[in-house]
Amino acid sequence: MCGGERDLACGIHPSSNSTVLRKLLRGVIISTMNSLWAKRKEHYGFTIVELLIVIVVIGILATITVVAYNGIQARSKTLLLSVLSRCIRN
């Protein structure tokens, strides 16, 4: 049986069950947080693999932007020359 009658028969007041449960839950939470904190303390920085991946991604993005920038410069020079040649003709 669950509930007040059985608890009263065992000499435990029903309201003390919630207090015991709260203390038990608090202990479980604290021990879980302590174990997570202990695992977290072991890792202070990034691994070499993570750093290399970041460097490679930054290099790829830099290459893409440089190529795009050079293409834009070439198109702007071509456009400028075509506009100047039209001005000279007129």
N, C-alpha and C positions, 0 to 999 in steps of 0.2 A: 504494500500500500504506500501511496505517496500522500503526503498531506499532514494535517495537524494532528489527527488522532494517533497515528503511529509514532510521530515525533514526541507527542506528550507521553505516550506509553513508555518510550525509551528514556524519558527524562530530559529531552531536548526541546526547548521552546521553539515553536515555528519561526519566530522572528530571528532567532539566532542562526538559523540555516542561511539566511541571506547574508549575515555578517561573515559566516564561515566561507560562504561562496565568494564573497567579495575579497576576502583575504587570500583565498586560494587563487582567484583570478589575478589579483594584483601580483602575487608571487610568480605566476606563470608569465605574465607580461614583463615583469622586471627581468626574469631569467632569460626570456627570449631577446629582449633588448640588449642585455649584457652580452649574449652570444653573438648577436649581430654586430655590436660595437667591437667585439674582439676580432671578428673577421675583417671588419673595416680597417682596424688599426694596422693590419698586416700590409695593406696596400697604400703606399704613400705617394706614388706617382704613376706615370704612364709607362707602359712597356715599350721596348724599342720597336716592336712591330706596329703598335698604334701610332707612334711618332713617324715611322716611315710611311705609313698609309696616308697620314695627314700631309706630309711633304710631297708625296706623289700627286695627291689630289690638287694641292696648291700649284704644283708645276704644270699639271694638265690645264688648269684654269688659266694660268698665266700665258701658256702657249696659245690657247684659243683667243685670248684677248689681244695678244700681240699680232697674230695673223689677221684678226678682224680689223684692228687699227691700221695695219699696213694696207689692207684692201680698201679701206675708207679713204686713206690718204691718196692712193693711186687714182681712185674714182674722182676725188675732188680736183686733183691736178688735171685730169682729162677734161672734166667739165669746165674748169677755168680756161683751159686752152681753147675749147670749142666756143665759149662765150667771147673770148678775146678775138678769135678769128672772125666771128660774126660782126663784132664791132668794127673791125678793120675793113671788112667788105662794104659795110654801109657807110 
